[in-house]
Amino acid sequence: MDLATIRAVRKEIAPYIQKTPLIRAWPLEQALKTQARLFLKCEQLQWTNSFKVRGAFAALLHLSPQEKKRGVITRSAGNFAQAVARAAQQLKVGATIIMPLAVPLVKKEATAQYGATIVLHGKTQKEEQDKVAEIAEKEKCIVLSPYDHLDVIAGQGSMALEIDEELPSIKNFVGQIGGGGLLSGMATAFKGLKPKIRTIGVEPIGAQDYFLSRKEGKRRVLENITTIADGLKAPQVGALNWPLLQKYVDETRVVSEDAIKKAMAFLYKEMGILVEPSGATGVAALFDSDPLEVEGDTVFVLSGGNVDRDKFYTWVMG
């Protein structure tokens, strides 16, 4: 995985994705009284309202004709599910999606509209993955990981190339960490472009497996995960993501649930931007009790906007 790979994948997926806006967050700068220029990469405006569609198309476009006939299967709480379903529909590939029993209704319905086969199963990612393995063995379909897959990683990294073209003065990049697909791809691309860019990963305090893994020097599995950021509930970063994160991510931070809610509320009330908890987790580093300090042009990814509206208003108005 390197910059050249990510550049090649970007060209391949270009016809299927949108180049999302990069906007300056003036209200955020004023509220925080910072001299740094803060920017938001609005991937909540991407197709399926999430960055995940980048990796999904990258993975499906690289399937052989024989693999396309067999179809694909994956597990996802929602955003990758929608991404794979959309990509499969457009590329005429069969897709089966394993979603948790407690999946938000908005994400289940959004996935169903693309015609994929949805199987609700399990309360944990391990239970979901076991179901994936069972069906894959029986039906001989191709297994896709939401993050632990080189094509997926490269697809997510394409976002960094867009940012650099529009903001070549970027000094800091802040991205959230679940399984590590977004941050490993983007950090690899950014460090290939400009090695001095400061790359920062952010996790919810109730899902801080990578933060703890960095301290211990090995991948840590988190047994109990508690966070409203359902898109960041991976109990462990991927095996392929781990070495890239270790090599290209400069630092990690953990944020509270309260900080995530504050970030969501600020983005909505002051900027009219609705994002899901996972999408606001990077920005939450600015609202935590030990706030992130940056100098120079800094970019945060708003990674998704698929959220149950009733829960959203409870979180931001409560």
NORLINTA-V279263 format. One record per residue. N is the residue number from 1. RES is the residue in one letter. OMEGA is omega in whole degrees, -180 to 180 (999 if undefined). D_LAST is the distance of its C-alpha to the last C-alpha in Angstrom with 1 decimal. Layout:
n->(N	N)
res->(RES	RES)
omega->(OMEGA	OMEGA)
d_last->(D_LAST	D_LAST)
This chain:
n->(1	2	3	4	5	6	7	8	9	10	11	12	13	14	15	16	17	18	19	20	21	22	23	24	25	26	27	28	29	30	31	32	33	34	35	36	37	38	39	40	41	42	43	44	45	46	47	48	49	50	51	52	53	54	55	56	57	58	59	60	61	62	63	64	65	66	67	68	69	70	71	72	73	74	75	76	77	78	79	80	81	82	83	84	85	86	87	88	89	90	91	92	93	94	95	96	97	98	99	100	101	102	103	104	105	106	107	108	109	110	111	112	113	114	115	116	117	118	119	120	121	122	123	124	125	126	127	128	129	130	131	132	133	134	135	136	137	138	139	140	141	142	143	144	145	146	147	148	149	150	151	152	153	154	155	156	157	158	159	160	161	162	163	164	165	166	167	168	169	170	171	172	173	174	175	176	177	178	179	180	181	182	183	184	185	186	187	188	189	190	191	192	193	194	195	196	197	198	199	200	201	202	203	204	205	206	207	208	209	210	211	212	213	214	215	216	217	218	219	220	221	222	223	224	225	226	227	228	229	230	231	232	233	234	235	236	237	238	239	240	241	242	243	244	245	246	247	248	249	250	251	252	253	254	255	256	257	258	259	260	261	262	263	264	265	266	267	268	269	270	271	272	273	274	275	276	277	278	279	280	281	282	283	284	285	286	287	288	289	290	291	292	293	294	295	296	297	298	299	300	301	302	303	304	305	306	307	308	309	310	311	312	313	314	315	316	317	318)
res->(M	D	L	A	T	I	R	A	V	R	K	E	I	A	P	Y	I	Q	K	T	P	L	I	R	A	W	P	L	E	Q	A	L	K	T	Q	A	R	L	F	L	K	C	E	Q	L	Q	W	T	N	S	F	K	V	R	G	A	F	A	A	L	L	H	L	S	P	Q	E	K	K	R	G	V	I	T	R	S	A	G	N	F	A	Q	A	V	A	R	A	A	Q	Q	L	K	V	G	A	T	I	I	M	P	L	A	V	P	L	V	K	K	E	A	T	A	Q	Y	G	A	T	I	V	L	H	G	K	T	Q	K	E	E	Q	D	K	V	A	E	I	A	E	K	E	K	C	I	V	L	S	P	Y	D	H	L	D	V	I	A	G	Q	G	S	M	A	L	E	I	D	E	E	L	P	S	I	K	N	F	V	G	Q	I	G	G	G	G	L	L	S	G	M	A	T	A	F	K	G	L	K	P	K	I	R	T	I	G	V	E	P	I	G	A	Q	D	Y	F	L	S	R	K	E	G	K	R	R	V	L	E	N	I	T	T	I	A	D	G	L	K	A	P	Q	V	G	A	L	N	W	P	L	L	Q	K	Y	V	D	E	T	R	V	V	S	E	D	A	I	K	K	A	M	A	F	L	Y	K	E	M	G	I	L	V	E	P	S	G	A	T	G	V	A	A	L	F	D	S	D	P	L	E	V	E	G	D	T	V	F	V	L	S	G	G	N	V	D	R	D	K	F	Y	T	W	V	M	G)
omega->(179	-177	-179	178	-179	177	180	180	179	179	-178	-176	-175	-178	-172	-178	175	169	-172	-177	169	-173	177	-177	-180	-179	179	178	-178	-179	-178	-179	-180	176	179	173	-177	-178	179	174	-167	179	173	176	177	172	-175	176	-179	178	-172	-178	178	-179	-180	179	179	-178	-176	178	-179	176	175	177	179	179	178	178	-179	-180	-176	175	177	173	-178	175	177	-173	178	177	179	-178	180	-180	180	-179	-180	179	-177	-177	177	177	177	-178	173	-177	174	180	-179	-179	-177	-178	176	-177	-178	-179	177	-178	-180	178	-176	-176	-179	172	178	173	-177	176	177	-176	169	177	180	179	178	179	178	-177	176	179	176	-179	-179	-178	-180	179	-178	-173	176	178	-176	-179	176	173	177	-177	-175	-173	-173	179	177	180	-179	178	179	180	180	180	-179	180	177	-179	-177	179	-177	-178	-179	179	-178	179	-177	174	-179	-180	-179	-178	169	174	176	-178	-179	-173	-180	179	-177	178	177	-180	-178	-180	175	179	-176	-175	-177	176	178	-179	-172	178	-177	177	171	-178	180	180	-171	-177	-178	177	179	179	179	179	-176	179	177	-179	-179	175	179	-176	-178	-178	-179	178	175	-180	-172	179	-178	-174	176	-178	-177	176	-176	179	178	-180	-174	-178	178	177	-179	-177	-168	179	-174	-178	178	178	177	-179	-180	175	179	179	178	179	178	179	178	-179	-180	-179	-178	-174	-174	-176	179	-177	179	178	176	-180	179	-178	-178	-172	177	179	-180	178	178	-176	-178	-179	173	-170	176	176	-179	173	180	-176	-173	-178	174	178	168	-163	-180	-179	-180	-176	175	-173	180	178	-179	-178	175	-179	-173	-179	-176	999)
d_last->(43.5	44.1	43.6	46.4	45.0	41.6	43.5	45.5	42.6	40.8	43.8	43.9	40.3	40.3	41.3	38.3	35.3	33.9	34.0	30.4	29.6	29.4	27.6	27.4	24.0	25.0	21.6	20.9	24.3	23.9	20.6	22.1	25.5	27.3	30.8	30.2	29.8	26.7	26.9	24.8	26.7	25.0	25.9	23.0	25.6	28.3	29.8	27.6	24.6	25.4	28.1	29.5	31.9	34.0	34.9	35.3	37.9	39.6	40.1	41.3	43.6	45.4	46.2	49.9	51.2	51.8	48.3	46.8	48.9	47.5	43.9	40.9	38.3	35.1	32.0	28.5	24.8	24.9	25.5	29.0	29.7	29.1	31.1	34.1	34.0	34.3	36.9	38.9	38.9	40.2	42.7	43.8	43.1	42.1	38.7	37.2	33.6	32.5	28.7	26.9	26.4	22.6	22.6	19.7	21.3	20.9	22.9	25.5	26.2	26.4	28.9	30.9	31.6	34.0	36.2	35.8	36.4	33.2	33.6	30.6	31.5	30.3	27.3	28.3	29.7	33.0	33.2	32.5	35.1	37.6	37.3	37.8	41.0	42.2	42.0	43.3	46.3	47.0	46.6	47.6	44.7	43.5	40.5	38.0	35.5	32.2	33.0	36.2	38.6	40.5	40.3	36.5	36.3	38.6	36.7	33.5	35.5	36.6	33.4	34.7	37.9	36.1	34.1	37.3	39.2	36.8	36.0	39.1	38.0	35.1	35.1	32.0	30.3	26.9	26.2	24.2	26.1	26.0	29.6	30.8	32.0	30.2	30.8	34.4	35.4	34.0	35.2	38.6	38.9	37.7	40.0	42.8	42.3	41.7	42.0	40.6	37.1	34.6	32.6	29.4	27.6	24.0	22.7	19.6	20.5	20.5	23.0	25.2	28.5	30.0	29.1	31.0	33.7	34.5	35.0	37.3	39.1	38.7	36.3	34.0	32.6	29.2	29.4	25.9	23.1	19.4	16.9	14.4	17.0	19.3	21.8	22.6	23.5	27.2	28.7	31.3	32.2	35.1	38.7	39.5	36.4	37.0	40.2	38.7	35.6	37.9	40.2	38.0	34.6	34.9	32.0	28.8	25.5	22.8	19.1	16.2	13.3	11.2	13.6	13.2	9.5	10.5	13.5	11.9	9.8	13.1	15.2	13.5	13.0	16.2	18.4	17.4	17.6	15.7	16.3	15.7	14.7	18.5	19.1	16.9	18.3	21.2	19.3	17.1	20.4	20.1	16.8	17.9	19.3	22.7	22.2	24.7	27.4	29.5	32.5	33.7	32.3	29.5	28.1	24.9	24.7	21.8	23.2	21.5	19.3	19.5	16.1	15.0	13.3	11.3	10.0	9.6	7.4	5.1	5.5	5.8	3.8	0.0)
